[in-house]
């Protein structure tokens, strides 16, 4: 005999059986997913507890470090930081100041026939007063001294150059001292 299965159910009943099948399959799948979520949650509990304890330990360590650092140390560090900031500002001002050796090179590069230079004195700018350079020496004649004074006055680094009138009292071998106010 041949084992052939014959479905004798009407079409509406077959659809109802298929719907019941898919409904049961959906319910079993939902229960399976819910069970997986519950198991994953249970397995994550030790990790959560470990992280909470680790965060608490780090918080305790931070509290102990903060208590070990005293307020006097913090104040001394603040004072040292303020001192360093003041030094940085003074170094910044110093970096912007003109080079004294460069000024002397420029002063020596000026033409000076009949002039012998002996002393250079640099006074840095302070309290609103501009920097000055005092050049002293000996001039062979009044004309040589006058020409040198004009050369210094017209130099790019000088705002003004003052020479006392008494320097012109002698005719030869004139000792002089020119005060040069330096420009910015």
C-alpha positions in Angstrom: 0.0 0.0 0.0 1.0 3.4 -0.8 1.4 5.9 2.1 0.1 9.1 0.6 -1.1 11.7 3.0 -4.3 13.4 2.0 -5.2 16.7 3.6 -8.9 16.6 4.2 -9.2 19.9 6.0 -11.0 22.8 4.4 -8.9 25.8 3.3 -10.1 28.1 6.2 -9.2 25.5 8.7 -5.8 25.1 7.1 -5.2 28.8 7.4 -6.2 28.8 11.0 -3.8 25.9 11.7 -1.0 27.8 10.0 -1.8 31.0 12.0 -1.8 29.0 15.2 1.6 27.5 14.2 3.2 31.0 13.5 1.6 32.4 16.7 3.1 29.5 18.8 6.5 30.0 17.0 6.4 33.7 17.7 5.6 33.1 21.4 8.4 30.6 21.7 10.8 33.0 20.0 9.8 35.8 22.3 10.3 33.6 25.4 13.7 32.6 24.1 14.8 36.2 23.5 13.5 37.2 27.0 15.4 34.3 28.5 18.6 35.4 26.7 18.1 39.0 28.0 17.6 37.8 31.6 20.7 35.5 31.4 22.8 38.3 29.9 21.7 40.7 32.7 22.5 38.1 35.3 26.0 37.6 33.8 26.6 41.4 33.7 25.9 41.8 37.5 29.5 40.8 38.5 31.0 43.3 36.0 28.7 46.1 37.4 29.7 45.3 41.0 33.4 45.3 40.0 33.1 48.6 38.3 31.3 50.2 41.2 34.0 48.9 43.6 36.8 50.1 41.3 35.2 53.6 41.1 34.9 53.7 44.9 38.5 52.7 45.3 39.7 55.4 42.9 37.6 58.0 44.7 39.1 56.9 48.0 42.6 57.2 46.6 41.9 60.7 45.2 40.6 61.7 48.6 43.8 60.4 50.3 46.0 62.2 47.8 44.1 65.5 48.3 44.4 65.2 52.0 48.1 64.4 51.9 48.8 67.6 49.8 48.6 70.3 52.4 47.4 73.8 51.8 50.8 75.2 52.5 52.3 73.2 49.6 49.5 74.5 47.3 50.2 78.1 48.5 54.0 77.7 48.0 53.4 76.4 44.5 51.1 79.3 43.8 53.8 81.7 45.0 56.4 80.1 42.9 54.1 80.1 39.9 53.5 83.9 40.4 57.3 84.5 40.6 57.9 82.5 37.4 55.2 84.5 35.6 56.9 87.8 36.7 60.2 86.5 35.5 58.7 85.5 32.2 57.3 89.0 31.7 60.6 90.6 32.6 62.4 88.3 30.1 59.8 89.2 27.4 60.6 92.9 28.0 64.3 92.2 27.9 63.9 90.2 24.6 62.2 93.2 23.0 64.9 95.7 24.2 67.6 96.6 21.7 70.9 94.9 21.9 73.5 97.1 23.6 76.3 95.5 21.6 74.4 96.3 18.4 74.0 99.9 19.5 77.7 100.2 20.2 78.5 98.7 16.8 76.2 101.3 15.2 77.8 104.1 17.2 81.3 102.9 16.3 80.3 102.7 12.6 79.6 106.4 12.4 82.3 108.5 10.6 84.6 110.2 13.2 87.6 111.9 11.6 89.6 113.7 14.3 87.6 112.0 17.1 89.0 109.5 19.6 86.4 107.7 21.6 87.3 106.5 25.1 84.1 105.6 27.2 80.7 104.2 26.5 78.0 104.2 29.2 74.6 102.6 28.6 71.7 103.4 30.9 68.6 101.2 30.2 65.1 102.6 30.1 63.3 102.7 33.4 60.2 104.4 34.9 59.1 106.1 31.8 62.6 107.4 30.9 64.1 106.3 27.6 67.4 104.5 27.4 70.5 106.6 27.0 74.0 106.1 25.7 76.8 108.4 26.8 79.9 108.6 24.6 83.0 110.3 25.9 86.2 111.0 24.1 88.5 113.6 22.7 88.1 115.7 19.6 91.0 117.2 17.7 89.1 120.4 16.7 85.8 122.1 17.1 84.8 121.3 13.5 85.5 117.6 14.1 83.4 117.6 17.3 80.5 119.4 15.5 80.6 117.0 12.6 80.6 114.0 14.9 77.7 115.5 17.0 75.6 115.9 13.7 76.5 112.4 12.6 75.3 111.0 16.0 72.1 113.1 15.9 71.2 111.8 12.4 72.0 108.1 13.4 69.0 105.8 13.1 69.2 104.6 16.7 69.3 108.2 18.2 66.3 110.3 19.0 68.5 113.2 20.1 72.1 113.9 21.0 73.0 116.6 23.5 76.5 118.0 23.9 77.1 120.8 26.5 78.1 124.1 25.0 81.1 124.3 27.3 82.7 121.5 25.2 83.4 124.1 22.5 85.4 126.3 24.9 88.7 124.9 23.7 90.1 125.0 20.2 92.0 121.7 20.1 92.1 118.5 22.2 88.6 119.0 23.4 87.3 116.5 25.9 83.6 115.8 25.3 80.6 113.7 26.6 77.6 113.3 24.2 74.4 112.0 25.8 72.3 110.1 23.2 68.6 109.5 23.9 67.9 106.2 22.2 64.8 105.8 20.0 62.3 103.0 20.3 
